[in-house]
Amino acid sequence: MAVPKIKATYSLDVESIRALEDLARRWGVAKSEALRRAIRAAVDAGRGEESDALRAFNELQEALALSPADAKAWAHRVRAERRASGTRSARSKV
C-alpha cells in the first residue's frame, strides 16, 4: 500500500538547504526523506522534555509537599474566599 504524501513548498535559508543536502548525501536518501527523518527525530527528542514553566510548577508542588487532602482543603478555602468576596471570573459573567 502506498504511503500518502502531500506536496508542500517551504522557503529555507541557504544554510538550512546546505545542511539538508549534506544530511541527504550522508544518509544516501532524497532530500525529502532526509527532511522527514529530521522532523521525526526532532519530535521524538522533544517528547520527554517539559517546559521551563512546567518544570518550575512541578518543583513548586514538590516543595510544598501537600497531601491530596491538604490540596483539596486549600482549593475549598480559596473557592469559599472567592465566593465571599463576590469576585467572579469573566467566564461566569458570560
C-alpha contacts under 8 A as a table, 3 or more apart, distances in Angstrom:
res1	aa1	res2	aa2	distance
12	L	16	S	6.06
12	L	17	I	6.31
13	D	16	S	5.43
13	D	17	I	6.40
14	V	17	I	5.13
14	V	18	R	6.16
15	E	18	R	5.18
15	E	19	A	6.18
16	S	19	A	5.02
16	S	20	L	6.08
17	I	20	L	5.01
17	I	21	E	6.08
18	R	21	E	5.06
18	R	22	D	6.06
19	A	22	D	5.01
19	A	23	L	6.17
20	L	23	L	5.12
20	L	24	A	6.15
20	L	31	K	6.39
20	L	34	A	6.80
20	L	35	L	6.83
21	E	24	A	5.10
21	E	25	R	6.10
21	E	31	K	6.19
22	D	25	R	5.12
22	D	26	R	6.13
23	L	26	R	5.13
23	L	27	W	5.99
23	L	31	K	7.85
23	L	34	A	6.27
24	A	27	W	5.20
24	A	28	G	5.70
24	A	29	V	5.04
24	A	30	A	5.66
24	A	31	K	5.21
24	A	33	E	7.53
24	A	34	A	5.16
25	R	28	G	5.02
25	R	29	V	6.60
25	R	30	A	7.90
27	W	34	A	7.48
29	V	33	E	6.11
29	V	34	A	6.39
30	A	33	E	5.29
30	A	34	A	6.29
31	K	34	A	4.95
31	K	35	L	6.07
32	S	35	L	5.11
32	S	36	R	6.23
33	E	36	R	4.99
33	E	37	R	6.14
34	A	37	R	5.14
34	A	38	A	6.11
35	L	38	A	5.06
35	L	39	I	6.12
36	R	39	I	5.18
36	R	40	R	6.18
37	R	40	R	5.10
37	R	41	A	6.06
38	A	41	A	5.08
38	A	42	A	6.15
39	I	42	A	5.14
39	I	43	V	6.23
40	R	43	V	5.12
40	R	44	D	6.09
41	A	44	D	5.10
41	A	45	A	6.01
42	A	45	A	5.11
42	A	46	G	6.24
43	V	46	G	5.23
43	V	47	R	6.33
44	D	47	R	5.37
44	D	48	G	7.93
45	A	48	G	6.92
45	A	49	E	7.78
46	G	49	E	5.38
50	E	54	L	6.13
50	E	55	R	6.22
51	S	54	L	5.16
51	S	55	R	6.08
52	D	55	R	5.03
52	D	56	A	6.08
53	A	56	A	5.13
53	A	57	F	6.14
54	L	57	F	4.98
54	L	58	N	6.09
55	R	58	N	5.12
55	R	59	E	6.15
56	A	59	E	5.07
56	A	60	L	6.13
57	F	60	L	5.07
57	F	61	Q	6.23
58	N	61	Q	5.11
58	N	62	E	6.20
59	E	62	E	5.08
59	E	63	A	6.08
60	L	63	A	5.04
60	L	64	L	6.23
61	Q	64	L	5.23
61	Q	65	A	6.45
61	Q	66	L	7.41
62	E	65	A	5.17
62	E	66	L	7.83
66	L	69	A	7.86
66	L	70	D	5.69
66	L	71	A	5.87
67	S	70	D	5.11
67	S	71	A	6.16
68	P	71	A	5.08
68	P	72	K	6.12
69	A	72	K	5.10
69	A	73	A	6.17
70	D	73	A	5.06
70	D	74	W	6.12
71	A	74	W	5.07
71	A	75	A	6.23
72	K	75	A	5.13
72	K	76	H	6.18
73	A	76	H	5.03
73	A	77	R	6.23
74	W	77	R	5.14
74	W	78	V	6.22
75	A	78	V	5.14
75	A	79	R	6.20
76	H	79	R	5.23
76	H	80	A	6.19
77	R	80	A	5.08
77	R	81	E	6.14
78	V	81	E	5.07
78	V	82	R	6.19
79	R	82	R	5.10
79	R	83	R	6.17
80	A	83	R	5.13
80	A	84	A	6.07
81	E	84	A	5.05
81	E	85	S	6.14
82	R	85	S	5.21
82	R	86	G	6.31
82	R	87	T	5.75
82	R	88	R	7.48
83	R	86	G	5.24
83	R	87	T	6.63
83	R	88	R	7.75
84	A	87	T	7.93
88	R	92	S	6.34
88	R	93	K	7.21
89	S	92	S	5.50
89	S	93	K	6.88
90	A	93	K	5.31
90	A	94	V	6.80
91	R	94	V	5.57
